[in-house]
Amino acid sequence: MTDQIQRFLLDDTNVRGELMTLDAAYAAVLDTQTYPAPVARLLGELLSAVSLLTETVKLDGTLSLEVRGDGPLSLLMAESNPGGELRGIARLADEQPLPADGADFRELLGEGRIVITLDPKEGNRYQGIVELSEDSLAGCLEDYFARSEQLPTRLWLAADAEQHRAGGLLLQRLPDESQNQDQDAWERAVQLASTLKDDELLGLEQHELLHRLYHEETVRVFDPKPLYFACSCSRERIARALHNLGEAELRSILEEQQAVDTQCHFCHTRYHFGAAEIEALIESPDAPSPTLH
């Protein structure tokens, strides 16, 4: 398997698409924490979805998907950027037992919502929210696209936690540019994609899969982009978060522990801040500089 995303167009139609696969990146996310099989599978689907959406919106910044529910699985979160960096995490509710391995999307999450956050390097942050109204992650995200009046979009997601494989396919209908375009292309492309089986999405090489689906179409493919696990945590970012706790909270922690030890939820990197460093944070009127260490 290859960790990459492949953009493509069906020539002489208004249909564009993206096809992606994960192997090492998905394994790296799962290595940071042990998840039950159904949770790990949904996390793989979310990693696939966030990479597809990041490539779709062409954002110069970070895109995150946060799924919160009132079921045994309380949180799923994945984050991506245009450089192909991915990270993700899942959290279980302490008070609710996890269903059997065959539990589906709604049994795990119950009622809840998906928060889609676009955080550009420049400009304003944007959030979109969609309720968990469908029986799959793909269905909920399709509902978001439909409600936000964006281009018609369909998604197919799959993951196999045991094999450390995840994959996804996105189709999008572009605005009609010409009366001469194939008016049935969108419906035909969706019908063909709906025949796709999970083992094909996870196991076939991308060009082979596209040929199997659209061998009667002229498919134009672009250079693939690599995807990989990477965490954006840093000592500076953790210091900024501590600074934002305020003087009273930091002095309370110092009085009790004489230092602050914390770790990143995504990659489990540990950070230690001694008493002198915490005092420097307290005394600083602004957020800490990158030279804090």
Buried (B, 14 or more C-beta within 10 A) or exposed (E): BBBBBBBBBBEEBBBBBBBBBBBBBBBBBBEBBEBBBBBBBBBBBBBBBBBBBBBBBEBEBBBBBBBBBEBBBBBBBBBBBBEBBBBBBBBBBEEBEBBEEEBEBBBBBBEBBBBBBBBBEEEEEBEBEBEBEBEBBBBBBBBBBEEEEEEBBBBBBBBBBEEBBBBBBBBBBBEEEEEEBBEEBBEBBBEBBEEBEBEBBBBBEBBEBBEEBBEEBEBEBEEBBEBBBBBEBEBBEBBBEBBEBEEEEBEEBBEEEEEBEEEBBBBEBEBEBEEEBBBBBBEEEEEBEEEBE
